[in-house]
Amino acid sequence: MRTGSLSLLRPKLIGKLNRARREEGRFVKLLVLAGAALFFWSLIFLLIYRMLLYFRATEGIGDLLAAKLLGLALLTFLGILLLSNVITALSTFFLAGDLELLVASPADPIHVYWARLTETAVNSSWMVVLLVIPIIAAYGFMYSAGPLFYLFAAAVLVPFLVLPAVAGTAVTLLLVNVFPARRTRDLLAVIGIFAAAGVVVLIRFLRPERLVRPDEFRSLVDFMAALRAPTSSWLPSEWASGALIGWLNGSFDLFPFLLLASTAAAFVVIGGWCHARFFRAGFSKAQEGAERREGRGRTRVWEGLLGGFELTTRELVIKEVRVFFRDTTQWSQLILLGVLVAVYVYNIQVLPVSTSEDLSFFLVNVIAFLNLGLAGFVVAAIAARFIFPAMSLEGRMTWLLRSSPLDPRKLFWTKYLVGTVPLLLIALALILATNLLLEVSTFLLALSTLTMIGATLALTAMALAFGAAFPNYETENPAEIPTSFGGLLFMMAAVVYLAALTMLEAWPVYLFLQARMDGSAIQDAGVLPLVLGLGGAAVLTVAVILGSLRIGVGKMGSEGG
């Protein structure tokens, strides 16, 4: 009996629909999610539309800048999709719990490949699709495109998503066949290293900072040539960008779309052949047990560092560290995280905001103050990925912990300690590095550092509180936990908190910078705004920390009782 790919996908689809129907308050959650999606879509739409409006007002090069922006955005998405598909394919093709039954069934291997490829592509691409929608809408609105443009954009997007899905799956298949599965840690480390090297090479190859420094070109002709030249004629992002921009400019050429679609179809065929040829060998290796490593030495190190804590807290901290590094899907993303932080710092470095470049003291410090909000958002994203799932990752062992004499509230405080310390180190390194590169004033350096410390403590407490209030113990993939309803609520609350914090501190910072510009003392600008603004920010942060900790501890205590 042969089983089609749709039949293989149907059980998971039905299961997700049934869980959604049984979920309490599903209509309220749907409305909240729809409202959040509309808000962020509107924000991205307005941002891209304003950029396009500014570009098109630049006579001669407006359309070239718009095309370059779309090409760079699609190229960024392509890199994210490729890495995401490599990591996701490792779970869907080799580590999923239902694979043993599926491989032993009479299902056609090609149909299994199509089903798992669809699942991999959906899990890896849905966030990118949500980001692409307002971008495409902004381009269509700016160029007054009709409804057919959006249908054509959807047709372009399908092969654009298929290509990195097939390529990522093929890379995972190759690596699993080369590396023994018991060395999965090394496998994911290799993936992370290649990703880091690829990002660095891509940035240096593109040199995007040249576009904001036209004076680096020898003449206007060279600058125009750089704008007209594609990033790379061999990349699918350029094919997709060329097809969309051609439609918008009225010079539509079907060749880029046909090249994109035919390449995607060829990749699917080649990927199916590789799956039929090499999957069983790779899956067999994936069933090998992991070799045992002696970890007593590391345990003694942690016991020495935590010597001042009581025995229960010490053992819980060691457990948290062991579980984190035992789960390869968790710790391997630290490499990707390091790359993203490095790219963020690099982007700050190449900004033309040095005081030696005829930019005023005022502008430099304003940009540095806005950097505080961006760095806070980066910290919030890290907290959503690593700290929010902390409660849910206990999984089926939660009942054992709560039925034991262990106080559940102590488990919450332990997770708060384990999550806060590394996140605080990352946040301080991020804000100090960017501020030193921007050469900000001593006042703003001290203010942003203290603000980042308080914001990190608040964001960690919020992440744990939302994680305790909205646990998800049933998921098989930890990467799905941050995208749950509770994870989205946490990100919305974090954005609101960071926005309020930034607005409260913007007033005294503006007065300080204005006083420095006028050559007067800060007292001349008024002490009351300084006290109200900074005091309000401090009160808000303390309230968020204490309120979140109280909610989280109360939730653990009530459920534990």
C-alpha positions in Angstrom: 0.0 0.0 0.0 1.4 3.4 -1.0 0.7 6.4 1.2 0.6 9.9 -0.3 2.3 12.9 1.2 -1.0 14.6 2.0 -2.0 11.5 4.0 1.2 11.7 5.9 0.6 15.4 6.7 -3.1 15.0 7.7 -2.6 13.5 11.2 -0.4 16.4 12.3 -2.7 19.0 10.8 -5.8 17.3 12.5 -3.9 17.2 15.8 -3.0 20.9 15.7 -6.6 21.8 14.9 -8.0 19.6 17.7 -5.6 21.1 20.2 -6.7 24.6 19.1 -10.4 23.7 19.4 -9.9 22.3 22.9 -7.8 25.3 24.1 -9.6 27.6 26.5 -10.2 31.2 25.4 -9.1 30.5 21.9 -11.2 33.3 20.4 -9.6 35.9 22.8 -6.2 34.6 21.9 -7.0 34.7 18.2 -8.1 38.4 18.6 -4.9 39.2 20.5 -2.7 37.5 18.0 -4.6 39.2 15.1 -4.2 42.6 16.7 -0.5 42.0 17.4 0.0 40.9 13.8 -1.8 44.0 12.4 0.2 46.3 14.7 3.6 45.0 13.6 2.5 44.7 10.0 1.4 48.3 10.1 4.7 49.3 11.7 6.9 47.5 9.1 4.6 48.8 6.3 5.0 52.4 7.4 8.8 52.0 7.8 9.3 50.6 4.4 6.8 53.0 2.8 8.6 56.0 4.3 12.0 54.7 3.0 10.5 54.1 -0.5 9.0 57.6 -0.4 12.4 59.1 0.5 14.1 57.0 -2.2 11.7 57.9 -5.0 12.1 61.6 -4.1 15.8 61.2 -5.0 15.8 62.0 -8.7 17.7 59.6 -10.9 18.5 56.9 -8.4 15.2 56.4 -6.5 14.1 53.3 -8.3 17.6 51.8 -8.1 17.8 52.3 -4.4 14.3 50.7 -4.0 15.4 47.7 -6.0 18.7 47.4 -4.0 16.7 47.5 -0.8 14.4 44.7 -1.9 17.3 42.7 -3.1 19.2 43.0 0.2 16.1 42.2 2.2 15.4 39.0 0.2 19.1 38.1 0.4 18.9 38.4 4.2 15.8 36.3 4.3 17.5 33.7 2.1 20.4 33.3 4.6 18.0 33.1 7.5 15.9 30.5 5.7 18.9 28.3 4.8 20.2 28.1 8.3 16.8 27.7 9.8 16.0 24.8 7.4 19.3 23.1 8.2 18.5 23.1 11.9 14.8 22.2 11.5 15.5 19.4 9.1 17.6 17.7 11.7 14.5 17.3 13.9 11.9 16.6 11.2 13.9 14.1 9.2 16.0 12.4 11.9 15.0 13.1 15.5 11.2 13.2 15.4 9.4 10.7 17.6 7.2 9.3 14.9 10.0 8.5 12.5 10.5 4.9 13.6 6.9 4.0 12.8 7.0 6.0 9.6 10.2 4.5 8.2 8.9 0.9 9.0 5.6 1.6 7.2 5.1 0.9 3.5 5.0 4.6 2.7 6.7 5.6 -0.4 10.1 7.3 0.5 9.5 10.0 -2.0 6.1 10.8 -0.4 7.8 10.8 3.0 10.3 13.3 1.6 7.7 15.6 0.3 5.7 15.5 3.5 8.8 16.1 5.7 10.0 18.8 3.3 6.7 20.6 3.5 6.7 20.4 7.3 10.3 21.7 7.4 9.6 24.5 5.1 6.5 25.6 7.0 8.2 25.5 10.4 11.2 27.4 9.1 9.5 30.0 6.9 6.4 31.2 8.6 8.1 34.0 10.4 9.9 35.2 7.2 6.5 35.1 5.3 5.0 37.3 8.0 7.8 39.8 7.5 7.6 39.7 3.7 3.9 40.4 3.5 4.1 44.1 4.7 7.3 44.7 2.6 5.6 43.5 -0.6 2.5 45.5 0.4 4.5 48.7 0.8 6.2 48.2 -2.6 2.8 47.5 -4.3 1.2 50.6 -2.6 4.1 52.9 -3.5 4.1 51.8 -7.2 0.3 51.7 -7.4 0.4 48.0 -8.4 -2.9 46.2 -9.0 -4.2 43.0 -7.5 -2.3 40.9 -10.1 1.0 42.0 -8.6 0.2 40.4 -5.2 -0.8 37.2 -6.9 2.4 37.3 -8.8 4.4 38.0 -5.6 2.8 35.0 -4.0 3.8 32.9 -7.0 7.4 34.2 -6.7 7.5 33.6 -3.0 6.7 29.9 -3.2 9.8 28.8 -5.2 11.9 31.3 -3.2 10.9 29.4 0.0 11.3 26.0 -1.6 14.9 26.5 -2.6 16.4 27.0 0.9 14.2 24.3 2.3 15.6 21.7 -0.2 19.1 23.0 0.1 19.0 23.0 3.9 17.5 19.5 4.0 20.3 18.3 1.6 23.0 19.8 3.8 21.5 18.1 6.9 21.3 14.8 5.0 25.0 15.1 4.0 26.2 16.0 7.5 24.2 13.2 9.2 25.7 10.7 6.8 29.3 12.0 7.4 29.1 12.5 11.1 27.9 9.8 13.5 24.7 10.8 15.2 26.2 10.3 18.6 28.4 13.3 17.7 25.3 15.5 17.1 26.9 18.2 19.2 29.8 18.4 16.8 27.4 18.3 13.8 25.5 21.3 15.1 28.8 23.1 16.0 30.0 22.6 12.4 26.7 24.0 11.1 27.0 27.0 13.4 30.6 27.7 12.4 29.8 27.5 8.7 26.8 29.9 9.4 29.1 32.3 11.2 31.7 32.2 8.4 29.0 32.7 5.8 27.5 35.7 7.5 30.9 37.4 7.9 31.9 36.6 4.2 28.5 37.9 3.0 28.8 41.2 4.9 32.3 41.8 3.6 31.2 40.9 0.1 28.2 43.2 0.1 29.9 46.1 1.9 26.5 47.7 2.6 28.1 50.7 4.3 29.2 52.0 0.9 25.6 52.9 0.0 25.5 55.4 2.8 28.9 56.8 1.9 28.8 57.8 -1.8 32.0 59.8 -1.3 33.9 56.5 -1.2 33.3 56.1 -4.9 35.6 57.8 -7.4 32.7 59.3 -9.3 28.9 59.3 -9.7 29.2 56.8 -12.5 30.8 54.3 -10.1 28.1 54.9 -7.6 25.4 54.3 -10.2 27.1 51.2 -11.4 27.2 49.8 -7.9 23.5 50.4 -7.6 22.6 48.9 -10.9 24.8 45.8 -10.5 23.1 42.8 -8.9 24.4 41.5 -5.6 25.0 38.2 -7.3 23.3 37.0 -10.5 23.5 33.4 -9.2 21.4 34.0 -6.1 17.6 33.3 -6.0 17.1 36.5 -4.1 18.2 38.4 -7.2 15.9 36.4 -9.4 12.9 37.1 -7.1 13.8 40.8 -6.7 14.3 41.2 -10.5 10.9 39.7 -11.2 9.1 41.8 -8.7 10.9 45.1 -9.6 10.4 44.5 -13.3 6.7 44.2 -12.8 6.5 47.4 -10.7 8.6 49.4 -13.2 6.5 48.3 -16.1 9.4 46.5 -17.8 8.3 43.0 -16.8 10.6 40.1 -17.9 9.3 36.6 -17.3 12.8 35.1 -17.4 13.8 35.7 -13.7 10.6 34.1 -12.5 11.0 31.1 -14.9 14.6 30.7 -13.7 13.5 30.8 -10.1 10.6 28.3 -10.6 12.6 25.9 -12.8 15.5 25.9 -10.4 13.2 25.2 -7.4 11.6 22.3 -9.3 15.0 20.8 -10.3 16.1 21.1 -6.6 13.0 19.2 -5.5 13.7 16.4 -7.9 17.4 16.2 -7.0 16.5 16.4 -3.3 14.1 13.5 -3.6 16.7 11.4 -5.3 19.2 12.1 -2.6 16.6 11.3 0.1 15.8 7.9 -1.6 19.5 7.2 -1.9 21.0 8.3 1.4 18.2 8.7 4.0 18.1 5.2 5.3 21.8 5.2 6.0 21.6 8.5 7.8 18.5 7.5 9.8 20.3 4.3 10.9 23.2 6.4 12.2 20.7 8.6 14.0 19.6 5.7 16.1 23.0 5.2 17.6 23.3 6.0 21.3 25.4 8.9 22.5 28.7 8.1 24.1 29.0 8.7 27.8 31.3 11.5 28.8 32.7 12.0 32.2 31.3 15.1 33.7 32.3 14.9 37.4 35.1 17.4 36.9 32.8 20.0 35.6 30.4 19.3 38.4 33.1 20.0 41.0 33.9 23.3 39.2 30.2 24.4 39.5 30.1 23.2 43.1 33.1 25.4 43.9 31.5 28.4 42.2 28.3 27.9 44.0 29.8 27.1 47.4 27.9 29.9 49.1 24.5 28.6 48.3 22.6 25.9 50.1 22.7 22.3 48.7 19.3 22.3 47.1 19.9 25.5 45.2 23.4 24.3 44.2 22.0 21.1 42.7 19.2 22.8 40.9 21.6 25.3 39.3 23.9 22.4 38.2 20.8 20.6 36.8 19.8 23.6 34.8 23.2 23.9 33.3 23.4 20.2 32.5 20.0 20.2 30.8 20.8 23.2 28.7 24.0 21.8 27.3 22.5 18.3 26.9 19.8 19.7 24.6 21.7 20.3 21.3 18.8 22.4 19.9 19.3 24.8 22.7 23.0 25.3 23.2 23.9 25.1 19.4 21.9 28.3 18.9 24.4 30.2 21.0 26.7 30.2 18.0 24.0 31.8 15.9 23.3 34.2 18.7 27.0 35.2 18.8 27.0 35.8 15.1 23.9 38.0 15.3 25.3 40.1 18.1 28.6 40.5 16.2 26.6 41.7 13.1 24.7 44.1 15.3 28.0 45.6 16.7 29.5 45.7 13.2 26.5 47.6 11.9 27.0 50.2 14.7 30.7 50.4 13.8 30.2 51.2 10.1 27.6 53.9 10.8 29.0 57.3 9.8 28.3 58.8 13.2 31.8 59.5 14.5 32.4 63.0 15.9 35.3 63.3 13.5 32.9 63.2 10.5 31.3 66.6 10.8 28.4 65.3 12.8 27.4 67.2 15.9 27.7 66.0 19.5 23.9 66.1 19.7 23.3 63.7 16.8 25.9 61.2 17.9 24.4 60.9 21.4 20.8 60.8 20.0 21.8 57.8 17.9 23.5 56.3 20.9 20.3 56.8 23.0 18.2 55.1 20.3 20.7 52.3 20.3 19.7 51.6 24.0 16.2 50.7 22.8 17.5 48.5 20.0 19.9 46.7 22.4 17.0 46.2 24.8 15.0 44.6 22.0 17.9 42.3 21.3 18.0 41.3 24.9 14.2 40.7 24.9 14.5 38.4 21.9 17.2 36.4 23.6 15.1 36.1 26.7 12.1 34.9 24.6 14.2 32.2 23.0 16.2 30.9 26.0 14.4 32.0 29.3 10.7 32.0 28.4 10.8 28.2 27.6 12.5 27.4 30.9 9.3 26.3 32.7 8.0 24.4 29.7 11.2 22.5 29.1 10.7 20.6 32.4 8.0 18.7 30.4 6.7 15.5 31.9 9.2 15.8 34.8 7.2 18.7 36.2 4.9 16.4 38.1 7.9 14.7 39.8 9.3 18.0 40.9 6.0 19.2 42.3 5.2 16.0 44.1 8.6 16.0 45.8 9.3 17.9 49.0 11.1 20.6 46.9 9.5 24.0 47.2 8.4 24.9 43.6 9.1 28.5 44.3 12.8 27.6 44.8 12.8 26.2 41.3 11.5 29.5 39.9 14.2 31.5 41.8 16.9 29.1 40.5 15.8 29.6 36.9 15.8 33.3 37.4 19.4 33.2 38.7 20.6 30.9 35.9 18.9 33.0 33.3 19.8 36.5 34.6 23.6 36.1 35.0 24.5 35.1 31.4 21.9 37.5 29.9 23.3 40.3 32.0 26.8 39.6 30.7 25.6 39.7 27.1 23.6 42.9 27.6 26.5 44.7 29.3 28.9 43.6 26.6 26.5 44.7 23.9 25.7 48.2 25.3 29.3 48.9 26.3 30.8 47.8 23.0 28.3 49.9 20.9 28.6 53.0 23.1 32.4 52.9 23.0 32.3 52.6 19.2 29.9 55.6 19.1 32.1 57.6 21.4 29.2 58.8 23.5 29.5 61.1 26.5 30.2 59.9 30.0 26.7 60.8 31.2 25.0 58.8 28.5 27.4 55.8 28.9 26.6 55.6 32.6 22.9 56.1 32.1 22.6 53.5 29.3 24.6 51.0 31.3 22.5 51.3 34.5 19.3 51.3 32.4 20.4 48.1 30.6 21.1 46.4 33.9 17.6 47.2 35.2 16.0 46.3 31.9 17.8 43.0 31.8 16.6 42.1 35.3 13.0 43.2 34.3 13.0 41.3 31.0 14.3 38.1 32.6 11.6 38.3 35.3 8.9 39.0 32.7 10.0 36.1 30.5 9.9 33.6 33.5 6.5 35.0 34.7 4.9 34.6 31.2 6.6 31.2 30.9 5.1 30.1 34.2 1.6 31.5 33.3 1.5 30.0 29.8 3.5 26.7 29.9 3.6 24.3 27.0 4.6 20.9 28.2 3.5 18.9 25.1 5.7 20.3 22.3 8.4 18.1 20.8 10.4 21.0 19.5 11.7 23.7 22.0 11.9 26.2 19.1 8.1 26.2 18.9 7.7 27.4 22.6 8.7 31.1 22.0 6.2 31.3 19.1 3.3 30.2 21.3 0.6 32.6 22.6 2.4 33.2 25.8 5.7 33.9 23.9 4.0 36.5 21.7 2.4 38.1 24.7 5.8 38.4 26.4 7.3 40.0 23.3 4.4 42.5 23.1 4.8 43.3 26.9 8.6 43.6 26.5 8.2 46.1 23.5 5.7 48.2 25.5 8.0 48.2 28.6 11.0 49.2 26.5 9.0 51.9 24.7 7.8 53.4 28.0 11.4 53.2 29.4 12.8 55.0 26.4 10.1 57.7 26.5 10.7 58.4 30.2 14.4 58.8 29.7 14.2 60.7 26.5 13.2 64.0 28.2 16.1 64.3 30.6 18.5 63.1 28.0 17.3 65.7 25.6 17.7 68.4 28.2 21.2 67.3 29.0 22.3 67.3 25.4 20.7 70.7 24.8 22.5 72.1 27.8 25.8 70.7 26.5 25.1 72.2 23.1 24.4 75.6 24.6 27.5 75.4 26.8 25.5 75.7 30.0 25.3 73.5 33.1 22.8 70.7 33.4 21.2 72.6 36.4 20.2 75.4 34.1 17.9 73.0 32.2 16.1 72.1 35.4 16.6 69.4 37.9 12.9 68.5 38.1 12.6 66.9 34.6 15.8 64.9 35.3 14.4 63.6 38.6 10.9 62.9 37.1 12.2 61.2 34.0 14.9 59.1 35.5 12.9 58.4 38.7 9.9 57.3 36.6 12.1 55.0 34.6 13.5 53.5 37.9 10.1 53.1 39.4 8.8 51.4 36.3 11.6 49.0 36.2 11.4 48.1 39.9 7.6 47.6 39.5 8.0 45.3 36.5 10.7 43.3 38.3 8.7 42.9 41.6 5.4 42.4 39.8 6.7 39.8 37.5 8.5 37.9 40.2 5.5 37.9 42.4 3.2 36.6 39.6 5.7 33.9 38.6 6.4 32.7 42.2 2.7 32.8 43.0 1.9 30.8 39.9 4.6 28.1 40.8 3.4 28.1 44.4 -0.3 27.7 43.6 0.3 25.0 41.0 2.8 23.3 43.3 0.3 23.2 46.1 
